């Protein structure tokens, strides 16, 4: 998918020349313009202090731009309450403890859909599906604050997922999860995307970006350094280095093999690397 949203795919989120400064004059975003279309899986990456979390908090109105405009589902975020925007965009904080306040896991997950005034059956269906997707059904009676960091994170994700948002924004959601749990989460996001949900992932895990996302927006010093498809994003090592990023090991290996003439193009995932090797062998027979 091209990074530029076409006329056939209208944006669900649009930032128009957005700048933002914190108290004290620290400019965290500098004239950022971008659009996210329905059904995309977008990774926002960058080094510490690059502006990626500040950008993420503009995607559901938690922060309002100092200048410029943010449109969320066609609504101007500066003129719309966070509660209203939350019906379009669900946001999972980097620290799950910012979102947990109920006495049991089930109550936590139920809070969002219950607040939306859904019928009891619809509410329960969303709760059960969200807990099943996150694998926390067995924890339903436990207090969220008594759980491990990884399980607290799963509860926080499930609680937002239960509101059935059109756009799902997750800030560093794999922190505290092991390799298997991270893979399970990304598989869940793949399912949600296949159902039409838009996924925006703020992460430092380049391997997950390469294997699961469509598009990469790289932030550097408050500006968009590049915005492109995943394969293209990892093709320029110098550009990545300037953004304080490293390509996944598979991509680095593919680049070295390509430099030696063993591959015709790069690869961002193990499957792509295998496909390249098979293709080149077939061409040389």
PyMOL commands that set and color helices and strands:
alter all, ss='L'
color gray80, all
select helices_A, chain A and resi 52-58+77-79+82-85+96-98+105-115+120-134+137-139+144-146+149-161+179-194+206-212+230-233+237-242+249-259+270-284
alter helices_A, ss='H'
color red, helices_A
select strands_A, chain A and resi 11-21+27-37+41-45+67-72+75-76+89-92+167-171+198-202+215-220+223-229
alter strands_A, ss='S'
color yellow, strands_A
deselect
rebuild
show_as cartoon
